[in-house]
Amino acid sequence: MSCSMILDPQPRPVKVPLDDPEIVTAAREAIEDFNEDMGTHLRLVRVLEANEWFSPIRSRHYYYLTLEAADAGVVRVYKTEVVEGLQSMIPQSFHHVGDYKSVEA
């Protein structure tokens, strides 16, 4: 059996539990980084979808998250990609993908 039959040459992200501590940490780090860069005051409402991919070449975990974040009582949906670094989570992207609903402040 060849090595290519044993290892998937293009591993795909896998779904992970939304309440996993690593997922919550990744979401919070992404929001914190976005707030610092953009001068906003977003806060995490909840993670809607979470996928993880491990790169054996780089020996790092990549998290692909869809989350709800609120600012001034308005909840919006965002997507983010976060890389697990040596000492912390490193957000790679963070972008708004849609409005959700108003909530009590």
Phi, psi and omega in degrees: 000131181282159180299324182294338178279338181274313182256132177289117182294338178234072180301146183251152176300148178242147177292142178231158181301138184292338180262009177301131182305324179294323180291314180297318178298315180299317180296315181295320178297319180296317179294316179300315179297316179298315179301316179296317182289322189254355181070029180260178181229045179295149172227145181292129173265304177192159175269128182268324182209141181218129176232145181233142176226133177254128177264108179293334180289315181267349181055048180223153175263138176244132180244130178245112189238145167244128185217163172255136176224144183245146173213126180055039176080002179252125179264131177233158180259135181230155171242143180214153173238128183231136178254134176279111179273189181293319183244346184201176174275138183239105178295135179256328179205156178201116181214149180285132179240354177169158175273153182243283182196165175274145178232164175296137180286000000 
